[in-house]
Amino acid sequence: MSTKSQRQSRLPYSIRAIFDWVMGLIYLGVGVVLIFAPRLGIQLRFPPQDVASIFGIACVIYGGFRIYRGFKTRHSD
């Protein structure tokens, strides 16, 4: 297998890993903002703070999973 074809075959995996890292960071950011909204001075009208905190915790967990999956995908090569 030539070097060029090896790089091309790994390219989708590295793009997927970067996408997982970025999306994981976005989910983590949204989760942190939802959890700490009252402390940050953000008033949420629609979702009650209980629901926002629960959803924020779910976002943090899912964001951590996406980041883990990005590292796992990147290092499985």
CYANA upper distance limits for C-alpha pairs under 8 A (distance plus 0.5 A):
  1 MET  CA      5 SER  CA      7.19
  1 MET  CA      6 GLN  CA      7.36
  2 SER  CA      6 GLN  CA      6.87
  3 THR  CA      7 ARG  CA      6.81
  4 LYS  CA      8 GLN  CA      6.79
  5 SER  CA      9 SER  CA      6.57
  6 GLN  CA     10 ARG  CA      6.86
  7 ARG  CA     11 LEU  CA      6.65
  8 GLN  CA     12 PRO  CA      8.26
 10 ARG  CA     14 SER  CA      7.00
 10 ARG  CA     77 ASP  CA      8.09
 11 LEU  CA     15 ILE  CA      6.78
 12 PRO  CA     16 ARG  CA      6.54
 13 TYR  CA     17 ALA  CA      6.62
 13 TYR  CA     73 THR  CA      7.15
 13 TYR  CA     74 ARG  CA      7.25
 14 SER  CA     18 ILE  CA      6.68
 14 SER  CA     73 THR  CA      8.22
 14 SER  CA     74 ARG  CA      6.57
 15 ILE  CA     19 PHE  CA      6.58
 16 ARG  CA     20 ASP  CA      6.60
 16 ARG  CA     70 GLY  CA      7.66
 16 ARG  CA     73 THR  CA      8.22
 17 ALA  CA     21 TRP  CA      6.74
 17 ALA  CA     69 ARG  CA      7.97
 17 ALA  CA     70 GLY  CA      4.62
 17 ALA  CA     71 PHE  CA      7.15
 17 ALA  CA     73 THR  CA      6.35
 17 ALA  CA     74 ARG  CA      6.17
 18 ILE  CA     22 VAL  CA      6.69
 18 ILE  CA     70 GLY  CA      7.16
 19 PHE  CA     23 MET  CA      6.54
 19 PHE  CA     70 GLY  CA      8.14
 20 ASP  CA     24 GLY  CA      6.33
 20 ASP  CA     66 ARG  CA      5.81
 20 ASP  CA     67 ILE  CA      6.38
 20 ASP  CA     69 ARG  CA      7.37
 20 ASP  CA     70 GLY  CA      5.43
 21 TRP  CA     25 LEU  CA      6.69
 21 TRP  CA     66 ARG  CA      7.03
 21 TRP  CA     67 ILE  CA      5.31
 21 TRP  CA     70 GLY  CA      6.11
 21 TRP  CA     71 PHE  CA      8.38
 22 VAL  CA     26 ILE  CA      6.78
 22 VAL  CA     67 ILE  CA      8.46
 23 MET  CA     27 TYR  CA      6.66
 23 MET  CA     63 GLY  CA      7.61
 23 MET  CA     66 ARG  CA      7.52
 23 MET  CA     67 ILE  CA      8.41
 24 GLY  CA     28 LEU  CA      6.58
 24 GLY  CA     62 TYR  CA      7.81
 24 GLY  CA     63 GLY  CA      4.46
 24 GLY  CA     64 GLY  CA      6.70
 24 GLY  CA     65 PHE  CA      7.85
 24 GLY  CA     66 ARG  CA      5.34
 24 GLY  CA     67 ILE  CA      5.58
 25 LEU  CA     29 GLY  CA      6.54
 25 LEU  CA     63 GLY  CA      6.81
 25 LEU  CA     67 ILE  CA      7.88
 26 ILE  CA     30 VAL  CA      6.69
 26 ILE  CA     63 GLY  CA      7.83
 27 TYR  CA     31 GLY  CA      6.53
 27 TYR  CA     59 CYS  CA      5.84
 27 TYR  CA     60 VAL  CA      6.75
 27 TYR  CA     62 TYR  CA      7.54
 27 TYR  CA     63 GLY  CA      5.25
 28 LEU  CA     32 VAL  CA      6.61
 28 LEU  CA     59 CYS  CA      6.66
 28 LEU  CA     60 VAL  CA      5.15
 28 LEU  CA     61 ILE  CA      8.35
 28 LEU  CA     62 TYR  CA      8.39
 28 LEU  CA     63 GLY  CA      5.51
 28 LEU  CA     64 GLY  CA      7.57
 29 GLY  CA     33 VAL  CA      6.68
 29 GLY  CA     60 VAL  CA      8.30
 30 VAL  CA     34 LEU  CA      6.63
 30 VAL  CA     56 GLY  CA      7.39
 30 VAL  CA     59 CYS  CA      7.43
 30 VAL  CA     60 VAL  CA      8.37
 31 GLY  CA     35 ILE  CA      6.59
 31 GLY  CA     55 PHE  CA      7.69
 31 GLY  CA     56 GLY  CA      4.29
 31 GLY  CA     57 ILE  CA      6.55
 31 GLY  CA     58 ALA  CA      7.83
 31 GLY  CA     59 CYS  CA      5.33
 31 GLY  CA     60 VAL  CA      5.55
 32 VAL  CA     36 PHE  CA      6.47
 32 VAL  CA     56 GLY  CA      6.90
 32 VAL  CA     57 ILE  CA      8.45
 32 VAL  CA     60 VAL  CA      7.50
 33 VAL  CA     37 ALA  CA      5.87
 33 VAL  CA     40 LEU  CA      8.34
 33 VAL  CA     56 GLY  CA      8.04
 34 LEU  CA     52 ALA  CA      6.13
 34 LEU  CA     53 SER  CA      6.47
 34 LEU  CA     55 PHE  CA      8.08
 34 LEU  CA     56 GLY  CA      5.56
 35 ILE  CA     52 ALA  CA      7.20
 35 ILE  CA     53 SER  CA      5.17
 35 ILE  CA     54 ILE  CA      8.38
 35 ILE  CA     56 GLY  CA      5.81
 35 ILE  CA     57 ILE  CA      7.54
 36 PHE  CA     40 LEU  CA      6.66
 37 ALA  CA     41 GLY  CA      6.74
 37 ALA  CA     42 ILE  CA      5.47
 37 ALA  CA     43 GLN  CA      7.45
 37 ALA  CA     44 LEU  CA      8.15
 38 PRO  CA     42 ILE  CA      6.10
 38 PRO  CA     43 GLN  CA      7.07
 44 LEU  CA     48 PRO  CA      7.84
 44 LEU  CA     49 GLN  CA      7.95
 47 PRO  CA     51 VAL  CA      6.54
 47 PRO  CA     52 ALA  CA      6.40
 48 PRO  CA     52 ALA  CA      6.72
 49 GLN  CA     53 SER  CA      6.46
 50 ASP  CA     54 ILE  CA      6.81
 51 VAL  CA     55 PHE  CA      6.58
 52 ALA  CA     56 GLY  CA      6.37
 53 SER  CA     57 ILE  CA      6.65
 54 ILE  CA     58 ALA  CA      6.83
 55 PHE  CA     59 CYS  CA      6.65
 56 GLY  CA     60 VAL  CA      6.71
 57 ILE  CA     61 ILE  CA      6.73
 58 ALA  CA     62 TYR  CA      6.59
 59 CYS  CA     63 GLY  CA      6.32
 60 VAL  CA     64 GLY  CA      6.61
 61 ILE  CA     65 PHE  CA      6.78
 62 TYR  CA     66 ARG  CA      6.70
 63 GLY  CA     67 ILE  CA      6.77
 64 GLY  CA     68 TYR  CA      6.62
 65 PHE  CA     69 ARG  CA      6.54
 66 ARG  CA     70 GLY  CA      6.64
 67 ILE  CA     71 PHE  CA      6.86
 68 TYR  CA     72 LYS  CA      6.58
 69 ARG  CA     73 THR  CA      6.44
 70 GLY  CA     74 ARG  CA      6.56
 71 PHE  CA     75 HIS  CA      6.53
 72 LYS  CA     76 SER  CA      6.47
 73 THR  CA     77 ASP  CA      7.91
